[in-house]
C-alpha cells in the first residue's frame, strides 16, 4: 500500500462511532465459536467480505501455511498500594528498568513523588515496602524500586501472583469476575505482558489441533504487550508518530520456519498485531532481511508501510484512533477498513478484546 491519500496522516481519519452494546463483555465458549469476517487480498479492493465462524477458519488455510503466534503471558500487573500519607493508589507494572526498579503507570500519579514510600498489601500476605525512585517523562509513569530479588519478569511473576490482579481492559465492566485464565491464550508461556495479545484468544486447543492435522505450521515469537500497543494516540499529525518500545524476541527457529514456508509457496499469517510488529521489527532491524532479534522494538506501521514478512493477519476489531487501527489500515487500506467496520457493526459483530 502506498500513501496516495494525505488524509491517512491525520488521526481523526481513523475514527468511527460504536455503540457500547457492541463491545464484548463476556467471552464466548468454546473459544472458536466467535464470528469471523474474512477479507481477501485483491487488486481492486472490491471483493466482498465473507462471514463465517472462527472454527471454519481451518477451511481457509492450506498445508504449508505458517501461523506466527505471540506466546507472551499476561502478568497480574495491577497492584493496589497504600501511600505513606494514607490513601489507596494503584500501580500498573510495565517493564523492568534497572536492578530491581520497574517502570509503572501510577494512579493518582500526582500523589506519588520521588522518595515516597508505598506499601504493597494483599489478603494473607506480609506487606512489602516499595519506593518511588523517579518520574518517567516518556510514559508519564513512575520508576518504582521493589525488593532486590525482583529484578526480572520470571521472579516478579511470583510476587504478582500473590499481590496482583490481571489488568483487564477498562471497557470490560465485570472487572475481576474471572480468574484470568480466559484472558490468556492457550499457548501463553512467557510472562511479561500487561494486556493479552487478544486475537489469539479465539484459538482453542481443538482448532489448533485441527490446523496442525491439516499441515498448517506454527512458530512462536514473543512480544511483551505494553504501552506501545494499548496506549491511545493523541496527536492529530501522524507523520512523526512514535510509540513506546516493547520487548521482542524472534528466534532462529522462527526465521527458519518463515524461510521454509516461503520456499514451498506457503503464506505467513500473523496471529494478532503484536506478532506483526515482532516479525516486521526483526525484518527492519535486519536491514530488510528477517534475522533473529532480541531487544526493544518501537516500529510504527501505518499506511505507506511496505510489509517484509507478513502475508495475512487474524485480528480483532480495534478501538477508534488506535495504533492498531493504523497497522491494519497499512495492510488493506484505511477506507476499505472503515467500510468493513461499518459492515461489521451493521451485522452486530462483537468488538475489542
C-alpha positions in Angstrom: 0.0 0.0 0.0 1.4 3.4 -0.8 0.3 6.7 0.7 -1.7 8.4 -2.1 -4.3 9.8 0.3 -3.0 12.6 2.5 -5.8 12.1 5.0 -4.2 8.8 6.0 -1.8 11.0 8.0 -4.5 12.5 10.3 -5.6 10.7 13.5 -9.2 11.9 13.0 -9.3 9.8 9.8 -9.3 6.7 12.0 -12.4 7.5 14.0 -15.7 5.6 13.8 -18.8 5.5 16.0 -19.5 2.4 18.1 -22.4 1.8 20.5 -21.4 0.5 23.9 -23.5 -2.6 23.4 -21.2 -3.7 20.6 -18.3 -4.1 23.0 -18.0 -7.7 24.0 -18.2 -8.0 27.8 -18.1 -11.8 28.2 -16.0 -14.3 26.2 -17.8 -16.9 24.2 -17.3 -20.6 24.9 -15.9 -22.5 23.2 -13.2 -20.1 22.1 -13.6 -20.9 18.4 -17.3 -20.0 18.3 -16.7 -16.3 17.7 -17.8 -14.9 14.3 -15.1 -14.3 11.7 -15.1 -11.7 8.9 -12.8 -12.8 6.0 -11.4 -10.3 3.6 -9.4 -11.5 0.6 -6.2 -9.8 -0.6 -7.3 -8.5 -4.0 -6.2 -6.0 -6.6 -9.3 -3.8 -7.0 -10.5 -3.8 -3.3 -13.9 -4.9 -4.4 -14.1 -8.4 -3.1 -17.0 -8.8 -0.7 -16.3 -9.8 2.9 -17.4 -13.3 3.9 -19.0 -14.1 7.3 -18.2 -17.4 8.9 -17.3 -18.8 12.4 -13.8 -19.0 13.8 -14.0 -22.8 13.6 -14.4 -22.5 9.8 -11.1 -20.7 9.5 -9.4 -24.1 9.0 -11.1 -24.3 5.6 -9.3 -21.1 4.5 -5.8 -22.4 5.4 -3.6 -24.8 3.5 -0.8 -27.3 4.3 2.4 -25.3 4.3 0.9 -22.1 5.6 2.6 -20.8 8.8 0.8 -19.2 11.7 3.0 -17.0 13.8 1.7 -16.6 17.4 2.8 -14.5 20.3 3.5 -16.7 23.3 3.6 -13.8 25.9 1.7 -14.4 29.1 -0.3 -11.7 30.9 1.1 -10.8 34.3 -1.2 -9.9 37.3 0.3 -6.5 36.8 -2.3 -4.3 38.6 -1.1 -3.6 42.1 -3.0 -1.8 44.9 -0.8 0.1 47.2 -1.1 2.2 50.3 0.7 5.6 50.3 2.7 6.7 53.3 0.4 9.7 53.7 -2.6 7.4 53.8 -4.9 6.6 51.0 -5.0 3.8 48.4 -3.3 4.1 45.0 -2.7 1.8 42.0 0.4 0.7 40.0 0.3 -0.9 36.6 3.7 -2.7 36.3 5.0 -2.2 32.7 8.6 -3.4 32.4 11.9 -3.9 34.2 14.1 -0.7 34.4 17.5 -1.5 36.1 18.4 -3.6 39.1 15.0 -4.2 40.9 13.5 -0.9 39.6 10.3 -1.2 37.4 8.5 1.3 35.2 4.9 1.6 36.3 1.9 3.7 35.4 0.6 5.2 38.6 -2.9 6.4 39.7 -3.1 9.0 41.1 0.4 9.8 39.8 0.4 13.3 41.3 0.4 11.7 44.8 3.4 9.6 44.1 6.6 11.7 44.2 10.2 10.6 44.0 11.3 9.4 47.5 7.8 8.5 48.6 7.2 5.0 50.1 4.4 2.7 49.1 3.1 -0.4 50.8 2.0 -3.4 48.8 -0.7 -5.3 50.7 -2.9 -8.3 50.0 -5.0 -10.7 52.0 -2.9 -13.2 54.0 0.4 -11.7 52.7 3.0 -9.7 54.5 3.2 -6.0 53.4 6.1 -5.1 51.1 7.7 -1.7 51.1 8.3 0.0 47.7 9.9 3.4 47.0 9.2 5.8 44.1 12.6 6.4 42.5 11.8 8.9 39.7 9.3 10.2 37.2 9.4 8.8 33.7 8.8 11.6 31.2 8.0 9.5 28.1 5.3 7.3 29.7 4.1 9.8 32.4 4.7 6.9 34.8 6.9 6.3 37.8 10.1 4.2 38.3 9.5 2.2 41.5 12.0 0.2 43.5 11.0 -3.3 44.6 12.9 -5.6 47.0 16.3 -6.6 45.3 15.3 -10.1 44.3 12.6 -9.0 42.0 14.8 -8.0 39.0 13.3 -10.0 36.1 9.9 -11.0 34.8 10.0 -14.6 35.9 10.8 -13.8 39.5 8.4 -10.9 39.5 5.6 -13.1 38.4 5.8 -14.9 41.8 5.1 -11.6 43.6 2.4 -10.6 41.2 0.6 -13.9 41.6 0.4 -13.2 45.3 -0.4 -9.5 45.3 -1.7 -8.5 41.8 -4.7 -8.7 39.6 -5.0 -9.2 35.8 -5.3 -5.8 34.3 -8.5 -6.4 32.2 -9.2 -3.5 29.8 -11.2 -0.7 31.3 -14.1 -1.1 28.8 -14.9 -4.5 30.3 -17.3 -3.8 33.1 -17.2 -7.1 35.1 -13.7 -6.4 36.4 -12.3 -9.2 38.5 -15.1 -11.7 37.9 -12.9 -14.3 36.2 -9.7 -15.9 37.4 -7.8 -14.5 34.4 -7.3 -17.9 32.6 -9.7 -16.9 29.9 -7.7 -13.8 29.3 -4.6 -15.9 28.3 -4.0 -17.6 25.0 -3.7 -21.4 25.0 0.0 -21.1 24.2 0.9 -18.3 26.7 4.1 -19.5 28.3 6.5 -16.5 28.7 5.4 -14.0 31.4 5.7 -10.3 30.7 2.6 -8.7 29.1 0.2 -6.2 30.7 -2.5 -7.0 28.2 -3.3 -10.1 26.2 -2.4 -10.5 22.5 -6.2 -10.8 22.0 -6.5 -12.2 18.5 -5.1 -15.5 19.9 -7.9 -15.8 22.5 -10.1 -17.2 19.7 -7.8 -20.2 19.1 -9.0 -23.2 21.1 -7.0 -26.4 21.6 -9.4 -28.2 19.2 -8.9 -25.6 16.4 -5.1 -25.6 16.9 -5.1 -29.4 16.7 -7.3 -29.4 13.5 -4.9 -26.9 11.9 -1.9 -29.0 12.9 -3.5 -32.1 11.4 -4.1 -30.2 8.2 -0.4 -29.5 7.9 -0.6 -25.8 8.9 2.7 -25.0 10.8 3.1 -22.8 13.9 6.0 -20.6 15.0 6.2 -18.6 18.3 7.5 -15.1 18.7 7.4 -13.1 22.0 6.3 -9.5 22.3 5.5 -8.4 25.8 2.4 -6.3 25.2 3.0 -2.9 26.9 2.3 0.8 26.5 3.2 0.8 22.7 0.2 -1.5 22.0 -2.6 -0.2 24.2 -1.9 3.5 24.8 -4.3 5.8 22.9 -2.8 8.1 20.3 -3.1 11.8 21.0 -1.5 13.9 18.2 -3.6 14.6 15.1 -0.5 14.7 12.8 0.7 11.0 12.4 3.7 11.8 10.2 6.1 11.8 13.1 4.3 9.3 15.3 6.4 7.4 17.8 5.3 4.5 20.0 6.7 3.3 23.4 9.0 0.4 22.7 8.2 -3.2 23.7 10.4 -6.2 24.3 10.6 -8.7 21.4 12.2 -12.0 20.7 12.3 -13.6 17.2 14.3 -16.8 17.4 16.4 -18.7 14.8 13.6 -21.3 14.6 11.1 -18.6 13.6 13.4 -17.3 10.8 13.9 -20.9 9.5 10.1 -21.5 9.6 9.4 -18.4 7.6 12.1 -19.2 5.0 10.8 -22.8 4.7 7.2 -21.5 4.3 8.3 -19.1 1.6 10.2 -21.9 -0.2 7.1 -24.1 -0.6 4.8 -21.3 -1.5 3.0 -21.0 1.8 1.7 -17.9 3.4 3.0 -16.3 6.6 -0.1 -15.4 8.7 0.3 -13.4 11.9 -2.0 -14.1 14.8 -2.6 -10.6 16.1 -1.0 -7.2 15.5 1.8 -7.9 18.1 3.0 -10.8 16.0 3.1 -8.5 13.0 5.2 -5.9 15.0 7.6 -8.6 16.2 8.2 -10.0 12.7 8.4 -6.7 10.9 10.5 -5.3 13.7 13.0 -8.1 13.3 12.9 -7.6 9.5 13.5 -3.8 9.9 16.4 -4.4 12.3 17.9 -6.9 9.9 18.1 -4.2 7.3 15.4 -5.6 5.0 16.1 -9.3 5.8 14.4 -11.4 8.5 17.1 -12.2 11.1 16.9 -13.4 14.7 16.2 -10.5 17.0 16.1 -9.9 20.8 15.5 -6.5 22.2 13.2 -3.4 22.1 11.0 -2.6 19.1 9.2 0.7 18.6 8.2 0.2 15.0 5.3 2.3 13.7 3.2 0.5 11.0 0.8 2.9 9.2 -0.4 3.4 5.6 2.6 3.6 3.3 4.5 0.9 5.2 5.8 -1.9 3.0 5.5 -5.3 4.7 8.6 -7.5 4.5 7.3 -10.7 6.1 3.5 -10.9 6.8 1.0 -12.1 4.1 -2.1 -12.3 6.3 -3.5 -11.4 9.7 -6.0 -12.6 12.2 -7.1 -9.7 14.3 -9.9 -8.3 16.5 -11.8 -5.1 15.8 -9.8 -2.3 17.4 -10.5 0.9 19.2 -11.0 4.1 17.2 -7.9 6.2 16.7 -5.6 3.4 17.9 -2.1 2.5 16.6 -3.6 -1.0 15.9 -6.2 0.5 13.5 -3.3 2.2 11.7 -1.5 -1.1 11.4 -4.5 -2.9 9.8 -5.1 0.0 7.5 -1.5 -0.4 6.3 -2.4 -3.9 5.3 -5.7 -3.4 3.5 -6.2 0.4 3.2 -7.9 2.8 5.6 -11.1 3.5 3.7 -11.7 -0.2 3.0 -11.1 -1.0 6.7 -13.6 1.6 7.9 -16.2 0.3 5.3 -15.6 -3.2 6.7 -16.0 -2.0 10.3 -19.3 -0.3 9.3 -20.5 -3.6 7.8 -19.5 -5.5 11.0 -21.4 -3.0 13.2 -24.5 -3.4 11.0 -24.2 -7.2 11.3 -23.8 -6.9 15.1 -20.3 -8.3 15.4 -18.7 -8.1 18.9 -15.8 -5.5 19.2 -12.5 -5.1 21.0 -10.9 -7.8 23.3 
